[in-house]
Amino acid sequence: MKNKNTLSFQHPKAVKWLLGSGLFLTAVAMTACSSSPTPNYYTMSPKITAATKSTVQVIEVLPVGIPDRLDRAPLVLQDSSGKSTVLNNERWTSTMGTQLRDTLSAGLQQKLGAIDSYSSGLAGNNQPLYRVSTDFSHFDIVDKSYINIAVSWVVKRQIPPTQLESNNAKVITNAGSQLNCRIAFKQPIDQKAKKMDAIVSASSEAMTQIINTVSSSIVALDSNKKSVISNGVCS
């Protein structure tokens, strides 16, 4: 015998109840999705002044090396014990590695008045090319108080084939010459400013120093002079 209190799924009341429940669950799910915070996006904006004298016309800024723990779009904070916190709603406009390469490329082009053949696809008219390969072993935001930075790079001069056929002693001497450099420093984060604004500002200031230092090493190689940099060494 059927229980009078049990509704068959064919019963109009049961169908109505199921439809109502489905609409309710859908509404709850949509409300949960709509309540998710919208991510904030940031980009580095270093302040670069053009070099007054530079004969460098073509550079090639290769993709940078960076630890996997940092190569993501969300910002990553660390404490002094090494614990990391990923801020999923505070993001760079690209992955960290792309952000650093693009910022370095744009800054060097502005500083030197040169073109980046890697990103533009353009090449200088029979001009030496300076290839820059960079590795960021540290770009760590620590305790929201400073950014720990360690970066090394190699600048290699590439002579166009037509110049390699020249008997010019300077061209022959410079063929394949390179500089190996590295710097390490801590960039303070302004404790009086808003947290994220201060972190982004400090990141931009750090990149300003890196761009100025890398550009000076390129100019030194182009001029056949020794490169002297602060917080690091070139050889």
Buried (B, 14 or more C-beta within 10 A) or exposed (E): EEEEEEBEEEEEEEEEEEEEEEEEEEEEEEEEEEEEEEEEEBEBBBEBEEBEEBEBBBBBBBEBBBBEEBBBBBBBBBEEEEEEEEBEEBBBEBBBBBBBBBBBBBBBBBBBBBBBBBBEEEBBEEBBBBBBBBBBBBBBBBEBBBBBBBBBBBBBBBBBEEBEEEEEEEBEEBBEEBBEBBBEBBBEBBEEEEBBEBBBBBBBBBBBBBBBBBBBBBBBBBEEEEBEBEEBEBE
